[in-house]
Amino acid sequence: MRQHLVRPALAVALLLAGLLGAPVRGASAHPHMRPPPVQVFVTVEDQDVRVTVQVEDPVLRTQATWDLTAETPPDEVANAYVDKHLKVFVDGEETPLELDKVIRLFGANLTNPDGSPVEPNYAVRTKRKVDEAPHSISVRWEDFSGVLWETEHVVPVTVSQDYAMRSGNMTPDDPAWIWHTDPTKRMNELASVEDVSWTPPQVESRWPLLAAILGGLGVLSLLGAFKAPKLMLPAAAVCLALAGAAWAGGIGDSVSSRPATVAESLPSEQGAKVIFDRLLRNVYATFEVRRRAAVDANQQGEAAGEDAWTRGGLRREDEDAIFDLLSKTATPSLLATIYQHVFKSLVLEDSGGAVSILEDLSIDDANAVVTFPPDTERPRFRVEATWTLTSAVHHWGHTHRRKNLVAATFEIVEQGGSWKFDEFSVQRHERESLDPPAPTAADPNATAPTADGAPAGAEPKR
């Protein structure tokens, strides 16, 4: 049921984004209308280094021939292509690669944004275990003669470690690209989703203290009864009886942790800000947790280094998992609204609807406004706050970054022993592209360069 609420809207949004290429405010059009014919993906996980070369069928067939009806090229053809064109150096030492498998990614029933058919692509996956976790990896492309991406001889490369990515390009002028490990880890709080528990304050009772006072008076009266039995004995009996009643009432209060009124169960203003901060981070962490799971699944399965998560939209299993995690943070009636808002923040429409990677979340807790509505049936409070979200998509040798500034109001309610978002309204949502300005369009009459970089038909260099 929950998917039916949101999936049609998302499908329409992604379809329009893909067909029209509608950029967000301040965004430039994508610099390329076709994917590169060759890409390199490197994944570093502890001592395991996995390198995937994604190559189009026509490029690979310039090196060898094989049965046109075969699903993938023979292993020896794929292996020979990688050996000839790619060198990998781990911590300065050349590292031979071992062929893992060859995978067919997609074929000719797809079209590029410019309307041209998508060539069949293969992922040539290799792997290598090194002695210790790498500090640097250098990848170098040896021969660009058969690699022409629109008008450029270029091979994009993306390296990922701990789910963070960096991208660059290898060109004839600069054929090597070097990656260094990031000494700082990504924000760990954006990789876990936890219940924000409602811990009601202990009710303080004065009954035990009163019982002690009355008990003391009763004992003193009892001792004095030996001197004035007619007055002291009845007084002692009354004090001891009242002390017993007060003590019994105190026991009842001390074992009850739920406050007598809703007001007593509300947090302080600062406590409310802490609860809001954790809930909002939970919302975005939900998407990051699922992205990491998708990356892990792709590394074990049939996908290339750039996982399907960033290629445009989410799979059904991703949506289901996100809704399940969101239920820790939002009440059922709010799930679809929260999902659509966050999805809109993370999707990059001018990159084909790709879902970007969360890089930074900055919440202005200091200026958040907390109010406590009167006469509510259960613990509830309202927070008005602003936050800034920065996210990125790494592909084709470059990075697209976006910044979202959001101002919104949340109603937070206690449900089943946890604090959850119950109502949500956005007052302001501004999106800004952090990409550098796109270069001016090339002369449509210009011809593609040849292997040595000169325009086709030009006088050969002497």
Beta strands, then each sheet from edge to edge (+ up, - down):
strand 1: 38-45
strand 2: 48-56
strand 3: 86-90
strand 4: 93-94
strand 5: 98-106
strand 6: 121-129
strand 7: 136-141
strand 8: 155-161
strand 9: 164-170
strand 10: 176-180
strand 11: 347-348
strand 12: 354-355
strand 13: 357-363
strand 14: 369-371
strand 15: 380-395
strand 16: 398-415
strand 17: 418-433
sheet 1: 5+ 6- 2+ 1- 8- 9+
sheet 2: 4+ 3- 7+ 10-
sheet 3: 11+ 12-
sheet 4: 13+ 15- 14+
sheet 5: 13+ 15- 16+ 17-
end
